[in-house]
Amino acid sequence: MTIAEAKKVEETFEQMELLYTSSAIKIGAGKFKSYSVLLPDELVDKAVEEISNKIDLRLKENTLSVYKVESCVSTSLSRLTERVAKNAPPLNPLERLLAHTDRYTRLNRDLLIMSLFAALIALVGLFLDNVALIIGAMLLSPLLGPINAFAVNASLGRFQKLIKSELAVIVLLASVIALSAIATFIASNFVDLSITNQIAIRNHAALTDILIALVLGFAAGLALFIAIPEILVGISIAVALVPPAAVAGIGIALLDFRLFIGAFMLTLVYLFGLQLGCTVMLRIKGVSPRRYYQKREAKIKSAYSIVALSLLLIVLTLLVIFSPS
């Protein structure tokens, strides 16, 4: 960073009682300073936020890098960790979340192909009434990434990327429905297809499905913060979304519109419930922009997203309650 801003950074370190080292560096004709500081995880967010408010990060020479230290032996750091742990705010691993989810804000060919493979295998499992095959197909489904991307962008108030991630989810689900309809129509010309138990149980939504969707959404949001393999949560979410979407496609191919409407409504219940639960969990965990002037705007936009999803889920809940069984 520039020499002029270095003093502000040093004041921040001293106020937070952090030990640091500094060195003079030269980039081209300019003279700058580089700092290294070791601090507990509980203070990372506060340090990044304080420094971000005091230096101009638009300048290429001003860069903040955060590295995870596997182990450290320091009595001073241990005392500092104990002192701040009690009053530390929730962690806001913003940069890691953005790096993890930004790649899902736009649809790519690989995601689409993986979804189509998952749909085909799930379709076979549905017609064979094979639960293991349906669950196995979910290993291929990439739906968790775009759903997490939606929740992260909703929490940060990034509406453009939120819309892109939502479009990615919609396209993936639409591709599952379309491929299931086409494959079922073709197969029906060669073999007699029957409505198996695995298809029948997905032809309507129930109030328990709404609760399950919300719980899965909370789990998906929490999984971003703890050391749970993403694939475990991803399978649960894919099982909730891909099979009913495939059943909706079966309903179209067989001209069974009651089957289509019931399965499609179930798909929407899980989609909106998952997104709402995940977004609320990220709000609870304190995910927000770093800069203070962006926090209020993000909070308002995040509230809009939560209210919109809640209203959609309420409408679906009423349809579930008053629709004929």
PEZIDA-V12271 format. One record per residue. PHI is phi as a letter, one per 30 degrees, with the letter a starting at -180 (999 if undefined). OMEGA is omega in radians with two decimals (none if undefined). Layout:
{{PHI & OMEGA} {PHI & OMEGA}}
//
This chain:
{{999 & -3.09} {d & -3.13} {d & -3.10} {d & -3.11} {c & -3.07} {d & -3.11} {d & 3.12} {d & -3.14} {d & 3.12} {d & 3.10} {d & 3.11} {d & 3.11} {e & -3.11} {d & 3.11} {d & -3.14} {d & 3.11} {h & -3.13} {c & 3.03} {d & -3.08} {b & 3.02} {b & 3.13} {b & 3.10} {b & 3.10} {d & 3.10} {b & -3.12} {b & 3.08} {b & -3.04} {i & 3.13} {c & -3.08} {c & 3.10} {c & -3.06} {b & 3.10} {b & 3.11} {b & -3.10} {b & 3.00} {b & -3.12} {b & 3.11} {c & -3.09} {b & -3.13} {d & -3.13} {e & -3.08} {d & -3.11} {c & -3.09} {d & -3.10} {d & -3.13} {d & 3.14} {d & 3.13} {d & -3.12} {d & -3.14} {d & -3.12} {d & -3.14} {d & -3.14} {d & -3.07} {c & 3.11} {b & -3.12} {c & -3.09} {d & 3.05} {d & 3.10} {d & -3.05} {d & -3.13} {d & 3.10} {c & -3.07} {b & 3.05} {c & 3.11} {b & 3.14} {c & -3.13} {b & 3.12} {d & 3.11} {c & -3.09} {d & 3.13} {a & -3.12} {a & 3.08} {c & -3.10} {a & 3.11} {d & 3.14} {d & 3.14} {d & 3.12} {d & 3.11} {d & 3.13} {d & 3.13} {d & 3.12} {d & -3.09} {d & -3.05} {c & -3.04} {d & -3.08} {d & -3.04} {c & -3.09} {d & 3.07} {d & 3.10} {e & 3.14} {d & 3.13} {b & -3.06} {d & -2.95} {e & -3.05} {d & 3.14} {d & 3.12} {d & 3.14} {d & 3.13} {d & -3.10} {d & -2.98} {c & -3.06} {d & -3.13} {d & 3.12} {c & -3.13} {d & 3.07} {b & -3.11} {d & 3.02} {b & -3.02} {d & -3.10} {d & 3.10} {d & -3.12} {d & -3.13} {d & 3.12} {d & 3.11} {d & -3.14} {d & 3.07} {d & 3.13} {d & -3.14} {d & -3.12} {d & -3.13} {d & 3.10} {d & 3.14} {d & 3.10} {d & 3.12} {d & 3.12} {d & -3.11} {d & 3.08} {d & -3.11} {h & -3.04} {c & -3.10} {d & -3.11} {d & -3.14} {d & 3.12} {d & -3.14} {d & 3.11} {d & 3.12} {d & -3.08} {d & 3.05} {d & -3.09} {c & -3.01} {d & -3.11} {c & -3.01} {d & -3.09} {d & -3.10} {e & 3.12} {d & 3.11} {d & 3.06} {d & 3.12} {d & 3.09} {e & -3.08} {d & 3.13} {d & -3.14} {d & 3.06} {d & -3.14} {d & -3.12} {c & 3.14} {i & 3.14} {c & -3.00} {d & -3.11} {d & 3.13} {d & 3.06} {d & -3.14} {d & 3.13} {d & 3.13} {d & 3.09} {d & 3.09} {d & 3.11} {d & 3.12} {d & -3.11} {d & -3.14} {d & 3.13} {d & 3.12} {d & 3.11} {d & 3.12} {d & 3.09} {d & 3.13} {d & -3.09} {d & -3.12} {d & 3.11} {d & 3.12} {d & -3.12} {d & -3.11} {d & 3.12} {d & 3.13} {d & 3.14} {d & -3.11} {d & -3.10} {d & 3.10} {d & -3.09} {c & -3.12} {b & 3.06} {d & -3.13} {c & -3.14} {c & 3.10} {d & -3.10} {d & 3.14} {d & -3.13} {d & 3.05} {d & -3.05} {d & -3.09} {d & 3.13} {c & -3.11} {c & 3.09} {a & 3.09} {c & 3.09} {b & 3.14} {d & 3.11} {d & 3.10} {d & 3.12} {d & 3.13} {d & 3.13} {d & 3.14} {d & 3.13} {d & 3.13} {d & 3.10} {d & 3.10} {d & 3.07} {e & -3.13} {d & 3.14} {d & 3.11} {d & -3.12} {d & -3.13} {d & 3.10} {d & -3.05} {c & -3.06} {b & -3.01} {d & 3.02} {c & 3.13} {e & -3.08} {e & -3.06} {d & -3.13} {d & 3.10} {d & -3.12} {d & 3.12} {d & -3.14} {d & -3.12} {d & 3.14} {d & 3.10} {d & 3.14} {d & -3.01} {c & -3.00} {d & -3.13} {e & 3.10} {d & 3.07} {d & 3.09} {d & 3.10} {d & 3.07} {d & 3.08} {d & 3.09} {d & 3.12} {d & 3.11} {d & -3.08} {d & -3.10} {c & -3.12} {h & 3.08} {c & -3.00} {d & 3.03} {d & 3.08} {d & -3.13} {d & -3.08} {d & 3.14} {d & -3.13} {d & 3.14} {d & 3.10} {d & 3.09} {d & 3.10} {d & 3.13} {d & 3.11} {e & -3.14} {d & -3.12} {d & -3.10} {d & 3.11} {d & 3.10} {d & -3.11} {d & 3.12} {d & -3.13} {d & -3.12} {d & 3.14} {d & 3.12} {d & 3.14} {d & 3.12} {d & 3.06} {d & 3.12} {d & -3.11} {d & 3.02} {i & 3.11} {d & -3.12} {a & 3.09} {d & -3.14} {d & -3.01} {d & -3.03} {d & -3.09} {d & 3.08} {c & -3.06} {d & -3.10} {d & 3.14} {d & 3.13} {d & -3.14} {d & 3.13} {d & -3.12} {d & 3.10} {d & 3.10} {d & 3.08} {e & -3.12} {d & -3.12} {d & 3.12} {d & -3.13} {d & 3.12} {d & 3.13} {d & 3.12} {d & 3.11} {d & -3.13} {d & 3.09} {d & 3.10} {d & 3.13} {d & 3.10} {d & 3.11} {d & 3.11} {d & 3.11} {d & -3.09} {d & -3.02} {c & 3.11} {d & 3.12} {d & -3.12} {d & none}}
//
